[in-house]
């Protein structure tokens, strides 16, 4: 048996879809399948239902954010110091603990606020710009 | 200190795990042999309540490690996966398990020896947008609805085509597999998903049979440890 591979046989599925699947796949088979050895006081079994719920909650917080395109901080060169997230970085994303994601969100939000502040400063000095703030737009409507 | 149980193998496989194979909590993976059966275990300091109450990220790491240990061992020998979260209280509990359930474990292991699990998924292909032709010359409002109708028809057609492909594929794959099991779909475009237990001798033919499929996207995953075909009396 060789190393496990995913073989797309007619057309490759998108990397994003496959990445999402692989973690879901592991959970599906490891938590739900396999021979059950129980019924003995000297064998302990985890409450899988409870664990599954907790893990799925964790996954959905990190994974859903990416699925819904809310993981903009990973790809935006502005937030990654000029290095857009590569495939490897993203594949780890689904395993990132919720705390890390929250931290990234907070970092990203702060940087975004700074960026907005800078943009607003720029617009303030360019009155009459058609793409300026609403006040400037209204003044230009009569053109 | 408990023994975390990953799975069961036999003396037909390697006599010891690959050196450096680490299990949950980085503990060394060990073989506990009794007769022709071998338990795949590692020592565990934590109680199950600890693992249960741990950070879910920690529990997730344990789940992945469980899978990695079985995946690595399955390369070299037969492996009967045990469900995640099984801990034997000590060595005598391990001996007791092997004594009490030897027959059941032997037959469950024999059922998967020499074979791997493969998961085959068939997805409908979203058709290229040909709707612009049908919308040609219509007023914008009509064109919009004509396009929507045409898109919906396209999706329905794609599903019908993919379902036919999936049925034909399943017919071809089943004779090449020891057993098969339908799995739930997770994405709306998935028309069929199934696990197959495939003899290593038939692996090339099985994979060959998945390659000639028109009208659908076929994704094959494997080889995997035979989780879905590991059944005992109470599975």
Interface residues (C-beta under 8 A of the other chain):
Chain A: X1 X2 X3 X4 X5 X6 X7 X8 X9 X10 X11 X13 X17 X18 X21 X24 X25 X26 X27 X28 X29 X30 X31 X33 X34 X35 X36 X37 X38 X39 X40 X42 X43 X44 X45 X46 X47 X48 X50 X51 X54 X55 X57 X58 X59 X95 X97 X98
Chain B: X2 X5 X7 X8 X47 X48 X51 X52 X55 X56 X57 X59 X60 X63 X64 X66 X67 X71 X74 X75 X80 X81 X82 X83 X84 X85 X86 X87 X88 X89 X90 X92 X93 X96 X97 X100 X101 X105 X108 X116 X119 X123 X125 X183 X186 X187 X200 X207 X210 X211 X213 X214 X216 X217 X218 X219 X220 X221 X222 X223 X224 X227 X228 X230 X231 X232 X234 X235
